[in-house]
Amino acid sequence: MTNDFIPSIKVTFYITADEFDLDEVTHRLRITPTKTRTKDSFSPQVSAYTVWALEIKEGNCIAVSIVFEKLLTILQDKEEIINRICSDYSTKTGFEVVIHAQDGDLPEIVLPREVVSFAAAINAEIGFDLYCYE
């Protein structure tokens, strides 16, 4: 990697469904979300869902695992609560990784076992969005 531009990485954990009680999810998890959005707040032309999200953003980061580990520190020991929320409200969980990088200077994209195990324990998908600039 060059020193001119070190990638920016954002990892978001989200809980989503058609509709559910955002305040109840916050109360159960004892975590304040960084973003929430109700289905009603979208335009009627858009296929929309209610979303509870927790986001960690790190500029000048050379590895996805660094940001993921910060997020998992907040979520650790919450698997049972998350699974109960999913069961009670028919929600789905996932992680979104967004990387902004200069062409050719991508960060290390490795998911440690702890990340994979946690995602599997809560039945979460992991998606990646890469944005490369010249």
C-alpha positions in Angstrom: 0.0 0.0 0.0 1.1 3.5 -0.6 1.0 6.2 2.1 -1.0 8.5 -0.1 -4.3 6.9 0.6 -5.1 4.4 3.3 -8.6 2.8 2.9 -11.6 3.8 5.0 -13.6 0.9 6.3 -17.1 0.9 7.8 -18.7 -2.2 9.3 -22.4 -2.1 10.1 -24.4 -4.7 12.1 -28.1 -4.6 11.3 -31.4 -6.1 12.4 -34.1 -5.8 9.8 -37.7 -6.9 9.2 -40.9 -5.6 7.7 -41.8 -3.9 11.0 -40.7 -4.3 14.6 -40.3 -2.2 17.8 -37.0 -0.4 17.5 -37.1 0.8 21.1 -37.6 -2.7 22.4 -34.6 -4.0 20.5 -32.5 -1.1 21.9 -33.8 -1.9 25.4 -33.1 -5.7 25.1 -29.6 -5.2 23.7 -28.7 -2.3 26.0 -26.9 -0.8 23.0 -27.8 2.6 21.4 -28.0 2.2 17.7 -26.1 4.5 15.4 -29.0 4.5 12.9 -32.6 3.4 12.8 -35.2 3.7 10.1 -38.8 2.6 10.0 -40.5 1.2 6.9 -42.9 4.2 6.9 -40.0 6.7 6.5 -39.3 5.4 2.9 -41.1 6.5 -0.2 -44.0 4.2 -1.1 -42.3 3.3 -4.4 -39.3 1.7 -2.6 -39.3 -1.8 -1.2 -38.6 -0.9 2.4 -37.9 -2.5 5.8 -37.5 -1.3 9.4 -33.8 -1.3 10.3 -31.9 -1.1 13.6 -28.1 -0.6 12.9 -24.9 -0.3 14.8 -22.0 1.2 12.7 -18.3 1.4 13.3 -16.3 3.5 10.9 -12.5 3.7 10.7 -10.5 5.9 8.4 -6.9 5.0 7.5 -7.4 1.4 8.3 -5.4 -1.5 6.7 -7.5 -4.5 7.7 -11.3 -5.2 7.8 -10.7 -7.4 10.9 -9.7 -4.4 12.9 -13.1 -2.7 12.5 -15.0 -5.9 12.8 -13.3 -6.7 16.1 -14.3 -3.2 17.5 -18.0 -4.0 16.6 -17.9 -7.5 18.0 -16.5 -6.1 21.3 -19.8 -4.2 21.6 -21.9 -7.2 20.6 -20.1 -9.9 22.5 -22.2 -12.1 24.6 -25.4 -10.8 22.9 -26.0 -13.8 20.7 -28.8 -15.3 22.7 -30.6 -11.9 23.0 -30.2 -11.3 19.2 -31.5 -14.7 18.4 -34.5 -14.2 20.7 -35.2 -10.8 19.0 -35.1 -12.6 15.6 -37.5 -15.3 16.9 -39.9 -12.8 18.5 -40.1 -10.3 15.7 -39.2 -12.5 12.6 -36.1 -10.3 12.0 -33.0 -11.0 10.0 -29.5 -10.0 10.9 -26.5 -9.1 8.9 -23.2 -7.3 8.5 -22.3 -4.8 5.8 -18.7 -4.0 5.1 -18.0 -0.8 3.1 -14.5 -0.1 1.9 -13.4 3.1 0.2 -9.9 2.6 -1.3 -7.6 4.0 -3.9 -7.2 1.7 -6.9 -4.7 -1.0 -6.0 -4.6 -0.1 -2.3 -7.3 -2.3 -0.8 -7.1 -3.3 2.8 -6.6 -6.9 4.0 -10.0 -8.5 3.7 -9.8 -11.4 6.1 -12.6 -12.5 8.5 -11.1 -14.1 11.6 -12.7 -17.2 13.0 -14.3 -15.2 15.8 -16.2 -13.1 13.2 -17.3 -16.1 11.2 -18.4 -17.9 14.4 -20.3 -14.9 15.7 -22.1 -14.4 12.4 -23.0 -18.0 12.2 -24.3 -18.0 15.8 -26.8 -15.3 14.9 -27.5 -16.5 11.4 -26.2 -13.3 9.9 -25.2 -12.6 6.3 -22.0 -10.6 5.6 -22.0 -8.4 2.5 -19.2 -6.3 1.0 -19.3 -3.0 -0.9 -16.0 -2.0 -2.5 -15.5 1.5 -3.9 -12.2 2.0 -5.6 -10.9 5.4 -6.8 -8.1 6.4 -9.2 
